[in-house]
Amino acid sequence: MIELMKKINGAPCACGKIHRFECDIYSGHGAVNDLRSALSKYETKKAFVFADKNTYAVGGRSVEAILGESGIP
């Protein structure tokens, strides 16, 4: 996943623009608890949640709930 993010960050897009993003990766026990501070740090307006069915069941629902509470689609 990290290699894919490095590959697409700053790469030319089909729309003709070059898109860049900043990203921190949180993983492991309790990582969801760090989400609110990360949202504030980056003044987040939109978010993407990457998860397979197992990680979604463990933490994805909580992440979506926190995003919703924070007004982030």
C-alpha positions in Angstrom: 0.0 0.0 0.0 2.8 2.4 0.9 4.5 1.7 -2.5 1.3 2.4 -4.3 0.8 5.7 -2.5 4.4 6.8 -3.3 3.7 5.9 -7.0 0.5 7.9 -7.4 1.5 10.9 -5.2 2.5 13.6 -7.6 2.0 11.5 -10.7 0.2 13.0 -13.7 -3.6 12.4 -13.7 -5.9 11.7 -16.6 -7.5 15.1 -15.9 -4.1 16.7 -16.8 -3.3 17.9 -13.3 -0.8 16.6 -10.8 -2.3 15.8 -7.5 -0.3 15.6 -4.2 -1.4 14.6 -0.7 0.0 14.3 2.7 -0.6 11.1 4.7 0.1 9.5 8.0 -0.5 5.8 8.4 -1.8 4.6 11.7 -2.0 0.9 12.4 -2.1 -1.4 15.3 -4.1 -1.6 18.6 -5.6 1.7 19.5 -4.8 3.4 16.2 -8.5 4.5 15.8 -8.0 6.6 19.0 -5.5 8.8 17.1 -7.9 9.7 14.3 -9.4 12.8 15.7 -6.0 14.4 16.3 -4.9 13.5 12.8 -8.1 15.1 11.3 -7.3 18.3 13.2 -3.6 18.2 12.2 -4.4 18.2 8.5 -7.6 20.3 8.7 -9.3 17.4 6.9 -12.2 18.0 4.6 -12.5 14.6 2.8 -11.2 11.2 3.7 -10.7 7.8 2.1 -10.9 4.6 4.2 -8.9 1.7 2.8 -9.8 -1.7 4.4 -10.5 -5.3 3.6 -13.5 -7.0 5.1 -11.5 -8.1 8.2 -10.0 -4.7 9.0 -13.3 -3.0 8.3 -15.0 -5.2 10.8 -12.3 -4.5 13.4 -11.9 -0.7 13.0 -13.5 0.5 9.8 -16.9 1.1 11.3 -15.4 3.1 14.1 -13.4 5.2 11.6 -16.5 5.9 9.6 -18.4 6.9 12.7 -15.6 9.4 13.8 -15.5 10.8 10.3 -19.3 11.3 10.3 -19.2 12.9 13.8 -16.5 15.3 12.5 -18.6 16.3 9.4 -16.2 14.6 7.0 -17.8 12.7 4.1 
